């Protein structure tokens, strides 16, 4: 009976030892380190915002970037870049003189629509292939992202983001202003132009 108990205890100790070795706890019985973080945040700047974002365009750009070299093969990279552009109105540019009233009509002169954000989303963009990049890979990819960001803004303008911003301003602001004022609302934009010298 004592032999059987001894064999069972020996077997249990062997299994426990094996499990400890397997999980490496036997060798690494260190306590978890305590992490202490001290933050000293300093407020550097406060900026008043008054931009009313009215439309957002999402873009996907396939970029084939290349650096030509004289003696070595050309460095190439193929990237698929995700970007976005946001059309908005900067309401901080409005003054009291931009509001007018004639009878039962309220006239509001809005600032011109603008692109308040045009950027590349690096988290959704991917580098698919690089060839002969050697030491120029970082430069090649950086230039591709920079050109893509410029292209996002250009494409947004070509695709009519400013006109869509105006349309959305009418859809959103007119009903709201009519409800608040109790009058018919006309939305206008500032007139731009140049007068040539008559001489």
C-alpha positions as CSV (number, residue, x, y, z in Angstrom):
1,X,0.0,0.0,0.0
2,X,2.8,2.4,0.9
3,X,4.6,1.5,-2.4
4,X,1.4,2.3,-4.4
5,X,1.0,5.6,-2.6
6,X,4.7,6.4,-3.2
7,X,4.4,5.5,-6.9
8,X,1.3,7.7,-7.2
9,X,3.0,10.7,-5.5
10,X,6.1,10.2,-7.6
11,X,4.0,10.1,-10.8
12,X,2.0,13.2,-9.7
13,X,5.3,15.1,-9.0
14,X,6.7,14.0,-12.4
15,X,3.6,15.3,-14.2
16,X,3.6,18.6,-12.3
17,X,7.3,19.0,-13.0
18,X,6.8,18.3,-16.7
19,X,3.9,20.8,-16.9
20,X,6.1,23.5,-15.2
21,X,8.9,22.8,-17.6
22,X,6.6,22.9,-20.6
23,X,5.1,26.2,-19.7
24,X,8.6,27.5,-18.7
25,X,7.2,28.8,-15.4
26,X,9.8,26.7,-13.6
27,X,12.7,28.8,-15.1
28,X,10.9,32.1,-15.4
29,X,9.3,32.6,-11.9
30,X,9.8,36.4,-12.0
31,X,7.0,38.6,-10.8
32,X,5.4,40.9,-13.4
33,X,7.1,44.3,-13.5
34,X,5.1,47.2,-12.2
35,X,4.7,49.9,-14.9
36,X,4.5,53.5,-13.6
37,X,3.7,56.3,-16.0
38,X,4.0,60.0,-15.2
39,X,2.4,62.4,-17.6
40,X,3.1,66.1,-17.7
41,X,0.7,67.6,-20.3
42,X,1.1,71.2,-21.2
43,X,-1.6,73.0,-23.1
44,X,0.2,74.8,-25.9
45,X,-2.6,76.4,-28.0
46,X,-6.4,76.8,-28.1
47,X,-7.9,77.3,-31.5
48,X,-11.5,78.4,-32.1
49,X,-13.1,76.3,-34.8
50,X,-16.1,77.3,-37.0
51,X,-15.8,75.0,-40.0
52,X,-19.0,73.3,-40.9
53,X,-18.1,70.0,-42.6
54,X,-20.7,69.2,-45.2
55,X,-19.3,66.5,-47.5
56,X,-16.6,63.9,-47.4
57,X,-15.1,62.1,-50.5
58,X,-13.1,58.9,-50.1
59,X,-10.5,58.0,-52.7
60,X,-8.4,55.0,-53.7
61,X,-5.3,55.7,-55.8
62,X,-3.1,53.2,-57.4
63,X,0.3,54.7,-57.5
64,X,3.2,53.4,-59.6
65,X,6.2,55.4,-58.3
66,X,9.6,55.3,-60.0
67,X,13.0,56.8,-59.4
68,X,15.1,56.8,-62.6
69,X,18.8,56.1,-62.2
70,X,21.6,56.4,-64.7
71,X,23.6,53.3,-64.0
72,X,21.4,51.1,-61.8
73,X,17.9,49.7,-62.6
74,X,15.1,52.1,-61.9
75,X,13.6,51.8,-58.4
76,X,9.9,51.1,-58.5
77,X,7.1,50.9,-56.0
78,X,3.4,49.9,-56.4
79,X,1.1,51.3,-53.7
80,X,-2.6,51.4,-53.2
81,X,-3.4,54.5,-51.2
82,X,-6.6,55.4,-49.5
83,X,-7.4,59.1,-49.0
84,X,-10.2,61.5,-48.1
85,X,-11.2,65.1,-48.7
86,X,-13.7,67.1,-46.7
87,X,-15.6,70.1,-48.0
88,X,-16.7,72.7,-45.5
89,X,-17.7,76.3,-44.9
90,X,-15.6,78.4,-42.6
91,X,-18.4,80.2,-40.6
92,X,-15.8,82.3,-38.7
93,X,-15.4,84.3,-41.9
94,X,-19.0,85.5,-41.5
95,X,-19.9,88.9,-40.0
96,X,-23.2,90.7,-39.2
97,X,-23.0,92.4,-42.5
98,X,-23.5,89.0,-44.2
99,X,-27.1,88.9,-42.9
100,X,-29.8,90.9,-44.6
101,X,-33.5,91.1,-44.5
102,X,-36.1,92.2,-47.0
103,X,-39.7,91.8,-45.9
104,X,-40.4,88.2,-45.2
105,X,-37.0,87.0,-46.6
106,X,-33.7,86.5,-44.8
107,X,-30.6,86.7,-47.0
108,X,-27.5,85.0,-45.7
109,X,-24.2,85.5,-47.5
110,X,-22.1,82.4,-46.9
111,X,-18.3,82.2,-47.3
112,X,-17.0,80.3,-50.3
113,X,-16.8,76.5,-49.8
114,X,-13.3,75.1,-49.3
115,X,-11.5,71.9,-48.8
116,X,-10.7,71.8,-45.1
117,X,-9.1,68.4,-45.1
118,X,-7.3,66.4,-47.8
119,X,-5.2,63.6,-46.5
120,X,-3.9,60.1,-47.1
121,X,-5.0,57.5,-44.6
122,X,-1.8,55.6,-43.9
123,X,-3.5,52.9,-41.9
124,X,-5.6,51.8,-44.9
125,X,-2.9,52.3,-47.5
126,X,-0.6,49.5,-48.6
127,X,2.7,49.0,-50.3
128,X,2.3,46.1,-52.6
129,X,5.6,45.8,-54.3
130,X,9.0,47.4,-54.5
131,X,11.7,46.6,-57.1
132,X,15.4,47.6,-57.1
133,X,14.7,50.1,-54.3
134,X,17.8,49.2,-52.2
135,X,18.5,52.2,-50.0
136,X,15.9,54.4,-51.8
137,X,12.8,52.5,-50.6
138,X,11.9,55.0,-47.8
139,X,12.3,58.0,-50.2
140,X,10.4,56.2,-52.9
141,X,7.4,55.5,-50.6
142,X,7.5,58.9,-49.0
143,X,7.4,60.7,-52.4
144,X,4.5,58.4,-53.4
145,X,2.5,59.4,-50.4
146,X,3.2,63.1,-50.8
147,X,2.1,63.0,-54.5
148,X,-1.0,61.0,-53.6
149,X,-2.0,63.6,-51.0
150,X,-1.7,66.4,-53.6
151,X,-3.7,64.2,-56.0
152,X,-6.5,63.7,-53.4
153,X,-7.1,67.5,-53.3
154,X,-6.9,67.9,-57.0
155,X,-9.2,65.0,-57.7
156,X,-11.7,66.2,-55.1
157,X,-11.9,69.6,-56.9
158,X,-12.2,67.9,-60.3
159,X,-15.0,65.6,-58.9
160,X,-17.0,68.6,-57.7
161,X,-16.5,68.6,-54.0
162,X,-16.9,72.4,-53.8
163,X,-20.2,72.3,-55.7
164,X,-21.4,69.4,-53.5
165,X,-20.5,71.4,-50.4
166,X,-22.8,74.3,-51.7
167,X,-25.6,71.8,-52.4
168,X,-25.3,70.3,-48.9
169,X,-25.2,73.7,-47.3
170,X,-28.5,74.5,-49.0
171,X,-30.0,71.2,-47.9
172,X,-28.8,71.5,-44.3
173,X,-28.7,75.2,-43.5
174,X,-31.8,76.5,-45.3
175,X,-34.4,74.4,-43.4
176,X,-32.7,75.0,-40.1
177,X,-32.5,78.8,-40.6
178,X,-36.1,79.0,-41.9
179,X,-37.3,77.1,-38.8
180,X,-35.4,79.4,-36.4
181,X,-36.2,82.7,-38.2
182,X,-39.7,81.9,-39.3
183,X,-38.9,83.5,-42.7
184,X,-37.9,82.3,-46.2
185,X,-34.1,82.0,-46.4
186,X,-32.0,82.8,-49.4
187,X,-28.4,81.5,-49.3
188,X,-25.9,83.5,-51.3
189,X,-22.1,83.3,-51.7
190,X,-19.8,86.2,-51.9
191,X,-19.2,87.5,-55.4
192,X,-15.7,87.2,-56.7
193,X,-14.2,88.9,-59.7
194,X,-11.8,91.4,-60.9
195,X,-12.5,94.8,-62.4
196,X,-10.1,95.7,-65.2
197,X,-8.6,99.1,-65.2
198,X,-10.6,101.1,-67.7
199,X,-7.6,103.2,-68.9
